[in-house]
């Protein structure tokens, strides 16, 4: 099934500037400051450690074994 799509989770490095008050909201479980910055296009993606964890892929039951064998459990670094 060459056209089958798989849901792949990855760790995405993103950088954002927050005030102390905004950071306190995020710490308290309120993601509104982050959501507003995403909507405004003020979150910078990439430039850091963005990757798909190899261990996560190995444990992903839906992926074909042939892909898992190719990865050998290594992380896949994303150059974003």
C-alpha positions in Angstrom: 0.0 0.0 0.0 2.3 2.8 -1.2 -0.4 5.5 -0.8 -1.3 4.7 2.8 -0.7 7.6 5.2 0.5 7.2 8.8 0.2 9.6 11.7 3.7 10.5 12.7 4.4 12.5 15.9 7.5 14.5 16.2 9.3 16.9 18.5 9.3 20.3 16.9 11.7 22.9 18.1 9.9 26.2 18.2 11.0 29.5 19.8 8.7 32.1 21.2 9.1 35.2 23.4 6.8 35.4 26.4 6.4 38.0 29.2 6.6 36.8 32.8 2.8 37.0 33.0 2.3 35.0 29.8 4.8 32.4 31.0 3.0 32.1 34.3 -0.3 31.4 32.5 1.4 28.6 30.5 2.9 27.2 33.7 -0.6 27.2 35.2 -2.0 25.2 32.3 -3.4 28.1 30.2 -2.1 27.7 26.6 -3.9 30.9 25.4 -0.6 33.0 25.2 0.9 30.3 22.9 -2.3 30.0 20.8 -2.5 33.7 20.2 1.1 33.8 19.1 0.6 30.9 16.7 -2.5 32.8 15.2 -0.4 35.9 14.8 2.5 34.0 13.1 4.9 35.0 15.9 6.3 31.5 16.6 9.6 30.8 14.9 9.8 27.1 13.8 13.1 25.3 13.2 16.6 26.4 13.9 16.9 23.9 16.7 16.4 20.3 17.8 13.4 19.2 15.6 13.3 15.5 15.2 11.1 12.4 15.0 12.1 10.1 17.9 13.4 6.8 16.6 12.1 5.0 19.7 8.6 6.3 19.1 8.8 5.0 15.5 10.0 1.6 16.6 7.0 1.4 19.0 4.5 2.7 16.4 2.5 -0.5 15.8 1.0 0.7 12.5 4.3 1.2 10.7 5.6 -1.5 8.4 8.4 -3.6 9.9 10.5 -2.8 6.8 10.6 0.9 7.8 11.4 0.1 11.4 14.3 -2.1 10.2 15.7 0.8 8.1 15.6 3.2 11.1 17.4 1.0 13.6 15.8 3.1 16.4 17.7 6.2 15.4 16.1 9.6 15.6 15.4 11.4 12.3 16.7 15.0 12.5 14.5 17.5 10.7 16.2 20.5 9.1 13.4 23.1 9.4 
